[in-house]
């Protein structure tokens, strides 16, 4: 494992250990009141471990973890009765779904940003009448309808909503259902889009660090910033004119990295190095800086760029080439000191294995809204951990997907940091209410909720104010999706 990853892991563990020791000391302090002591014991709980947790007895541990279970609920009799949706304006259209049950409990899920809500709606007929507590069984029924990238959006949305229902039915947070937690707050990295000028970029960075308290940033280091500087790129003119229009299937935005023959000149490298140097000089060395969105060029230019910026000790280089080229990733990773990462468009553990088994990347980077949901993403993280590979988490959506990630990150040991992509949306946090009363984000960290399920409820009035203009329906009936019209078995 590359030294910078080890430094970040050590830094995270140090922060977590300090918090744990502080909590332990307060519990043991005779001056601590009983109410406060009971609260601290409750927040210390992760999974049920031999000998208890934080010096709790096994009896106390069991009592605390089962205290919220509703003795009147009947999870074995739960049935899925409906699925409805609302499309928010977050990131150009991100859908939230609700799955309803016969006992008045519903679960929240999210179809990944940029994905059609119909990826989820077509699954409704496959899950009606099933018990939502059988999460793994239902996942195996519907996972054949997921695919790479946004095509997995429906399956993952349903899986999120199921865990929300199960947690509410049993009165425990989703992280408890995944085996317990390793941490009580989740470190975030703040996405920082390119500014039109250096001064604008500095202001965005200042806002994140000084005003919002983030301790990790991610920035674009893109050939898009070179397009108006003569002599910085080879073969750029061929791709001009709607090059970022994703609707053009033969255009630049939909052409994989090896097939553009765009190259970065030495002058272009100097300009990109200048951006990295100015950012590092402004931020200093205490804050990790990740990079992304370089452009669509081949592995040779990726290696040249990676070597040119090595001295700035970036946290990682993300998606230098397409994720499925494991052999190319291995070449890039072996050539560079800077850690490499990919994975935001990969669906299921089986498709991560070639990258993990060959150590083709230093860090895996799943997006829970594409990778298969909470349990599958934890499995991906656990498999990477066995191979000495860390996990960061990509996230670009509403607070629903964000909180699903928080629960998964809490339950996965080799976790580094979770992306927050909507730092500049002032109303983003107001889309939901945390049911435990805590803020969704506190100084660059997300507190892990103690309340059941995902720990959130929708702030309906705020969501209504920010519906996508193309579809302003708000959890309206979806009866047209009730009937199953195909035989889904994939084998004879």
C-alpha positions in Angstrom: 0.0 0.0 0.0 1.3 3.4 -0.9 2.6 5.5 1.9 0.1 8.3 1.5 -2.8 6.0 1.9 -1.2 4.6 5.1 -0.8 8.2 6.4 -4.5 8.9 5.8 -5.6 5.6 7.4 -3.5 6.4 10.4 -4.9 9.9 10.6 -8.5 8.6 10.5 -7.7 6.0 13.2 -6.1 8.6 15.4 -9.2 10.8 15.2 -11.5 7.9 15.9 -9.4 6.7 18.8 -9.3 10.1 20.4 -13.1 10.3 20.2 -13.5 6.9 21.7 -11.1 7.6 24.6 -12.8 10.9 25.3 -16.2 9.1 25.5 -14.8 6.3 27.6 -13.3 8.8 30.1 -16.5 10.7 30.4 -18.4 7.4 31.0 -16.0 6.4 33.8 -16.0 9.9 35.4 -17.9 9.7 38.7 -19.2 13.3 38.1 -21.0 12.2 34.9 -24.8 12.0 35.5 -26.7 8.8 34.9 -28.6 10.2 31.9 -25.5 11.4 30.2 -23.7 8.1 31.0 -26.6 6.1 29.5 -26.6 8.2 26.4 -22.8 7.8 26.0 -23.1 4.0 26.4 -25.8 3.9 23.8 -23.8 5.9 21.3 -20.7 3.8 21.9 -22.5 0.7 20.6 -21.5 -0.9 17.3 -21.9 -4.6 17.1 -22.2 -7.1 20.0 -18.6 -8.1 20.8 -17.3 -10.6 23.3 -17.0 -8.9 26.7 -19.2 -5.9 25.6 -18.2 -2.6 24.2 -16.6 0.3 25.9 -16.5 -1.7 29.2 -20.2 -2.6 29.0 -21.2 -6.0 30.2 -22.7 -8.5 27.7 -26.0 -8.0 29.5 -25.8 -4.2 29.2 -24.8 -4.5 25.5 -27.7 -6.7 24.7 -30.1 -4.5 26.6 -28.9 -1.4 24.8 -29.0 -2.8 21.3 -32.5 -4.2 21.7 -34.0 -1.3 23.7 -35.5 0.3 20.6 -37.1 -2.8 19.2 -40.9 -2.4 19.0 -42.4 -5.4 20.7 -45.7 -4.7 18.9 -44.3 -4.8 15.4 -44.7 -8.0 13.3 -41.8 -7.9 10.8 -42.6 -11.5 9.7 -46.0 -10.2 8.4 -44.7 -7.2 6.5 -45.6 -7.0 2.9 -44.7 -4.5 0.1 -47.8 -2.7 -1.1 -46.6 0.2 -3.3 -43.7 2.2 -4.8 -43.9 5.9 -5.6 -41.4 8.6 -6.4 -40.5 12.3 -6.6 -37.7 13.6 -8.9 -35.6 16.4 -7.3 -33.6 19.0 -9.2 -30.4 17.8 -7.5 -27.7 17.3 -10.2 -30.0 17.7 -13.1 -32.7 15.3 -11.8 -32.3 12.7 -9.0 -35.3 10.6 -8.0 -36.3 9.6 -4.5 -38.5 6.5 -4.1 -40.8 5.4 -1.3 -41.6 1.7 -0.8 -44.8 1.3 1.3 -45.9 -1.7 3.4 -49.1 -3.1 4.9 -48.0 -1.9 8.4 -47.6 1.8 7.7 -43.8 1.6 7.5 -42.2 2.9 4.4 -38.6 3.0 3.2 -36.7 5.7 1.3 -34.3 5.0 -1.6 -32.7 7.0 -4.4 -32.1 6.3 -8.1 -28.6 7.5 -8.9 -28.1 11.0 -10.3 -28.6 11.1 -14.0 -30.6 7.8 -14.1 -34.2 7.4 -15.2 -36.6 6.7 -12.3 -38.1 4.0 -14.6 -35.1 1.8 -13.7 -36.8 1.6 -10.3 -40.5 1.6 -11.4 -40.1 -1.5 -13.6 -39.0 -3.4 -10.5 -42.3 -2.7 -8.7 -44.2 -5.6 -10.1 -41.3 -7.9 -9.1 -41.5 -7.0 -5.4 -45.1 -6.3 -4.6 -46.4 -8.7 -1.9 -42.9 -9.7 -0.8 -41.6 -9.3 2.8 -39.2 -6.3 2.7 -37.2 -7.9 5.6 -35.9 -10.5 3.2 -33.5 -8.0 1.7 -30.9 -10.4 0.2 -33.6 -12.6 -1.4 -35.3 -9.6 -3.0 -31.9 -8.3 -4.2 -31.2 -11.6 -5.9 -34.6 -11.4 -7.6 -34.0 -8.0 -9.0 -30.2 -7.7 -9.5 -30.4 -9.1 -13.0 -32.1 -5.8 -14.0 -29.1 -3.7 -12.9 -26.1 -2.9 -15.0 -23.0 -0.7 -14.9 -23.2 3.0 -14.0 -26.7 4.5 -14.0 -28.3 1.3 -15.2 -28.0 0.0 -11.6 -29.9 2.9 -10.2 -33.2 1.1 -9.8 -31.9 -2.0 -8.1 -29.8 0.1 -5.7 -32.7 2.4 -4.9 -34.9 -0.5 -3.9 -32.1 -2.1 -1.8 -31.7 1.2 0.2 -35.4 1.5 0.8 -35.6 -2.1 2.1 -32.9 -1.5 4.7 -34.7 1.6 5.8 -37.9 -0.5 6.3 -36.1 -3.3 8.1 -34.4 -0.9 10.5 -37.7 0.9 11.3 -39.4 -2.5 11.8 -36.8 -3.7 14.3 -36.1 -0.3 15.7 -32.3 -0.3 14.9 -30.1 1.8 12.6 -29.1 0.3 9.3 -25.4 0.1 10.3 -26.4 -2.3 13.1 -28.1 -4.6 10.5 -24.8 -4.6 8.6 -22.9 -6.0 11.6 -22.2 -2.9 13.7 -20.1 0.1 13.3 -16.4 1.0 13.4 -16.9 4.7 13.8 -19.4 7.3 15.0 -18.7 10.0 12.5 -17.9 9.7 8.8 -15.1 11.8 7.3 -16.3 13.6 4.1 -14.4 14.9 1.1 -15.8 18.0 -0.5 -16.1 18.0 -4.3 -14.7 21.3 -5.6 -15.6 22.1 -9.2 -13.2 24.1 -11.4 -13.5 27.8 -11.0 -13.5 30.0 -14.1 -10.6 31.9 -12.7 -7.9 31.2 -10.1 -9.5 33.7 -7.7 -12.9 31.9 -8.0 -11.2 28.6 -7.3 -9.5 30.0 -4.2 -12.9 31.3 -2.9 -14.5 27.9 -3.4 -11.6 26.2 -1.5 -11.8 28.9 1.3 -15.6 28.3 1.7 -15.1 24.6 2.1 -12.2 24.7 4.6 -12.8 27.9 6.6 -16.6 28.2 6.5 -17.7 24.5 6.3 -14.8 22.8 8.1 -13.9 20.1 5.5 -10.6 18.3 6.1 -10.4 16.7 2.6 -11.0 18.2 -0.8 -11.4 16.9 -4.4 -10.7 19.1 -7.4 -10.9 18.7 -11.2 -7.5 18.8 -13.0 -8.9 18.9 -16.5 -7.8 19.4 -20.0 -11.0 21.5 -20.3 -8.9 24.2 -18.6 -6.4 24.0 -21.5 -8.9 24.3 -24.4 -8.3 28.1 -24.9 -4.5 27.9 -24.5 -2.8 27.3 -27.8 -0.2 24.6 -28.0 -1.4 22.6 -25.0 -3.2 19.8 -26.6 -2.8 17.6 -29.7 -6.0 16.7 -31.7 -8.4 18.8 -29.7 -10.0 20.5 -32.6 -11.5 17.3 -33.9 -13.6 17.1 -30.8 -14.8 20.7 -30.6 -18.5 21.4 -30.9 -20.7 19.8 -28.3 -17.9 17.7 -27.0 -19.5 17.4 -23.5 -23.0 16.7 -24.9 -23.8 13.2 -23.5 -26.6 12.8 -25.9 -24.2 12.5 -28.8 -23.2 8.9 -28.6 -20.3 9.3 -31.0 -19.1 12.5 -29.4 -16.2 13.2 -27.1 -18.2 12.7 -23.9 -19.2 9.1 -24.9 -15.8 8.1 -26.4 -13.6 6.0 -24.1 -10.2 7.2 -23.2 -8.0 5.1 -25.5 -10.0 6.1 -28.6 -9.6 9.9 -28.8 -5.9 10.3 -29.5 -5.9 13.6 -27.6 -2.4 14.2 -26.1 -1.2 16.7 -23.7 1.9 18.7 -24.8 4.7 19.7 -22.4 3.2 23.2 -22.4 -0.1 21.6 -21.4 1.5 19.6 -18.6 3.1 22.8 -17.3 -0.3 24.5 -17.1 -1.8 21.5 -15.2 1.2 21.3 -12.8 0.7 25.0 -12.2 -3.0 24.4 -11.1 -1.8 21.6 -8.7 1.0 23.7 -7.3 -1.2 26.7 -6.7 -3.8 24.6 -5.0 -1.3 22.8 -2.7 0.4 26.1 -1.9 -3.0 27.6 -0.9 -4.2 24.6 1.1 -1.0 23.5 2.7 0.0 19.9 3.4 -2.4 18.9 6.2 -5.4 18.4 3.9 -5.6 15.6 1.4 -6.4 16.7 -2.2 -8.0 14.1 -4.6 -8.2 14.8 -8.3 -10.7 13.8 -11.0 -12.2 14.7 -14.4 -8.9 14.9 -16.4 -10.4 14.3 -19.8 -10.5 11.4 -22.2 -7.0 10.5 -23.1 -5.0 7.3 -23.0 -2.9 5.7 -20.3 0.4 7.1 -21.7 -0.8 10.6 -21.2 -2.3 9.6 -17.8 1.1 8.4 -16.7 2.9 11.5 -18.0 0.4 13.7 -16.0 0.6 11.5 -12.9 4.4 11.8 -12.9 4.4 15.5 -13.5 2.3 16.2 -10.3 3.7 13.5 -8.0 5.6 15.9 -5.8 2.3 17.5 -4.7 1.4 14.2 -2.9 -2.2 14.0 -4.1 -4.5 11.7 -2.3 -5.5 9.9 -5.5 -5.9 10.0 -9.3 -9.5 9.0 -10.1 -10.8 7.5 -13.3 -7.7 8.1 -15.4 -9.1 5.5 -17.9 -12.3 3.5 -18.0 -12.8 1.1 -15.0 -13.1 -2.1 -17.1 -9.5 -1.8 -18.4 -7.9 -3.6 -15.4 -4.7 -4.3 -17.3 -4.3 -0.6 -18.1 -5.0 0.3 -14.5 -2.3 -2.0 -13.4 0.2 -0.4 -15.8 -0.7 3.1 -14.5 -0.7 2.1 -10.8 2.7 0.4 -11.1 4.2 3.4 -12.9 3.1 6.0 -10.3 3.7 6.8 -6.6 0.4 8.7 -6.3 -2.5 6.3 -5.3 -5.0 5.4 -8.0 -8.7 4.8 -7.8 -11.8 3.9 -9.8 -15.1 2.2 -9.3 -18.0 4.7 -9.3 -19.6 3.1 -12.3 -19.0 -0.6 -11.3 -22.0 -2.8 -10.4 -21.5 -5.7 -8.0 -18.5 -7.2 -6.2 -17.9 -9.6 -9.1 -16.9 -6.7 -11.3 -14.5 -5.2 -8.8 -12.6 -8.5 -8.3 -10.2 -8.1 -11.3 -9.1 -4.7 -10.0 -8.7 -5.9 -6.5 -7.2 -9.3 -7.1 -4.4 -7.9 -9.3 -3.9 -4.7 -7.2 -4.6 -2.7 -10.3 -5.7 0.2 -8.1 -4.6 1.4 -4.7 -8.1 2.4 -3.6 -11.5 1.2 -4.7 -14.2 3.9 -5.1 -17.7 2.5 -5.3 -20.9 4.6 -5.6 -23.4 2.8 -3.5 -26.2 3.9 -5.8 -24.5 1.9 -8.6 -22.5 -0.8 -6.8 -25.5 -2.7 -5.5 -26.6 -0.9 -2.4 -25.6 -1.1 1.3 -24.8 -4.8 1.7 -23.1 -5.3 -1.6 -20.9 -2.2 -1.1 -19.9 -3.5 2.3 -19.0 -6.8 0.7 -16.9 -4.9 -1.8 -15.1 -3.0 1.0 -14.6 -6.2 3.0 -13.1 -8.0 0.0 -10.8 -5.1 -0.8 -9.7 -5.1 2.9 -8.6 -8.8 2.7 -6.3 -7.7 -0.2 -4.9 -4.7 1.6 -6.8 -2.1 -0.4 -8.7 0.9 1.1 -12.1 2.1 0.1 -13.3 5.6 -0.5 -16.9 6.2 -1.5 -18.3 8.3 -4.4 -21.6 10.0 -3.8 -23.4 12.6 -5.9 -27.1 12.7 -5.0 -29.7 13.8 -2.4 -29.4 13.2 1.4 -31.2 9.9 1.0 -28.3 8.3 -0.9 -25.9 10.2 1.3 -27.2 8.7 4.5 -27.2 5.2 3.0 -23.5 5.7 2.4 -23.0 7.0 5.9 -24.4 3.7 7.3 -22.3 1.6 5.0 -19.2 3.6 5.8 -19.8 3.2 9.5 -19.9 -0.6 9.1 -16.9 -1.0 6.9 -13.4 -1.0 8.4 -11.2 0.0 5.5 -13.2 3.2 4.7 -11.3 6.4 4.1 -13.7 9.2 3.1 -17.2 9.8 1.6 -17.8 12.4 -1.2 -20.2 15.3 -0.7 -21.0 16.7 -4.1 -23.5 19.4 -3.2 -21.6 21.7 -0.9 -22.7 24.7 -2.8 -26.5 24.0 -2.7 -27.7 25.9 0.4 -31.0 24.0 0.6 -29.5 20.5 0.1 -29.4 19.5 3.8 -32.9 20.8 4.3 -34.4 18.1 2.0 -34.5 15.8 4.9 -34.9 15.9 8.7 -32.6 13.7 10.8 -34.8 11.7 13.2 -32.3 11.8 16.0 -32.2 15.6 15.9 -28.5 15.8 14.9 -27.3 17.8 11.9 -26.7 15.8 8.8 -23.1 17.3 8.5 -21.0 18.8 11.2 -17.7 20.5 10.4 -16.8 18.2 7.5 -18.0 15.0 9.2 -21.4 13.2 9.1 -22.5 12.0 12.5 -23.7 8.4 12.4 -27.4 8.3 13.4 -28.7 6.3 16.3 -32.3 6.2 15.0 -33.9 3.4 13.1 -33.4 2.7 9.4 -31.5 5.3 7.5 -32.4 7.8 10.3 -34.1 10.4 8.1 -37.5 11.6 7.0 -38.3 13.8 4.0 -38.9 17.5 4.5 -41.7 17.4 2.0 -42.2 21.2 1.6 -38.6 21.7 0.7 -38.6 18.8 -1.8 -41.7 20.3 -3.4 -39.8 23.5 -3.9 -37.0 21.7 -5.7 -38.7 19.2 -8.0 -37.3 18.6 -11.4 -39.1 20.8 -13.9 -39.6 17.9 -16.3 -41.6 15.9 -13.8 -43.3 17.7 -10.9 -45.3 14.8 -9.6 -44.9 14.1 -5.9 -45.3 10.5 -4.8 -48.3 10.1 -7.1 -49.9 6.6 -7.7 -47.9 4.4 -10.0 -50.5 1.7 -10.6 -49.4 1.3 -14.3 -46.3 -0.5 -12.9 -48.1 -3.0 -10.8 -48.4 -5.8 -13.4 -45.5 -8.1 -14.3 -45.5 -8.9 -18.0 -42.5 -11.1 -18.5 -40.8 -14.3 -17.4 -37.6 -13.2 -15.8 -35.6 -16.4 -15.3 -32.2 -16.1 -17.0 -31.5 -19.9 -17.2 -33.3 -23.0 -18.7 
